[in-house]
Amino acid sequence: MHKNRSRCDSSTSTRSATLGVKQQHPLAGDNEDGTLLGEFFAGVLAEHCLVVELKATRAFVDEHIAQLLGYLRFSRVETGLLINFGAPVLHVKNYLMTDSAA
């Protein structure tokens, strides 16, 4: 994960006019023993540094959080945003997945 973090830090100082943003980015999910669980699609992957999952519900539920954390684990990206446009007030939650060995 440190490789992604340093890439994010360096890209901010040499940022070009366009950002590398991918919508519905495919992620291969596997468990600890390498068994493929399936393919999942992150809502938005920005600069390989940020996963954004967009929702339009009355409120976040545990499944939304678990989904984003799974995307962070599968993509090996540390930072994620969960954004809900469906509530009366815009809700944004930031999640950080860190390497426990660091």
N, C-alpha and C positions, 0 to 999 in steps of 0.2 A: 504494500500500500504506500510505502514511502516514495516509490517511483511515481505514482500518480500525483501525490502531493507536490513533489518538486516540479513536476511538469506543469501543474496548475500555477504554482508560484511564479515560475519563469514566464509563463504565457501572459500573465497580467502586465509585465513590464514591456513586452514586445508585441502587444496586441495589435492586430491588423484591423481594418475597417469591418471585416466580417467575422462572425463567430461560428465555430463548428457546432451547430445545433442539429440534432437528429430527432425527429418525431417518430413515435412508435418503434423505438430501437429494439431489435431482437436480442435477448439474453438467453444463453443456454444455462439451465439450472441443474446443478449436480449436488449430491450430498457428500459427506466427508470421505466416503470410500470411492468416490469418483463415478458412482452410478448416475446416469443421466436421468433427471426427473422430468425434463420437458423443456420447451421453449416458452419464454415469457417476453412481454413487450413493455418496456419502460415508456411512460408517456412522453418524456423529453429527456434526452441526454445532451448536456451542454459542455463542450470543450473537454469531454472525458473527465470532468471534475465535479459535475453536479447532476444528480438525477432529480427530476421534477415530476411528481405525480399529481395530476389535476382531478378533482372530484367536484360533483355538483349534487351534494346531499344536504340534508338539514344539519347533520353533525358528523364528525368523524366517529368511526367505530374501530374497535381493536383490529379488525381485518384490514382496514386501510393502512394502519401503522405496520402491521405484519407484512403486507404487500410491499411497502416501500423499503422496509429493512431487508426483505428478500432480494429486491432489485439491487440494493447497495452491495449485498454480499455477492450476488452473481456477477455484477459488473466490476467489482473490486474498486468501487468509487467510495470515498469516505463521507461525502456530504449529500444530503437529500432534503428536498422541500416537499411538503405535503400541503397543497393549496385547495381550499374548498370555496367554490364560487356559489354554492347553492344555499348557504345560510344567509340569514338577514344581514349579517356582518361578515366581511371577508375574513377567513381564518387561514393563517399561514403558520406551519410548524416546521422547525428546522431539526433535522436528525443528523447525528454524527456517528459513523461506524468506525471505530478505531481498532487497530491491530492490538490484541491483548498481549502479544509478546513484546511490544515496543515499550 
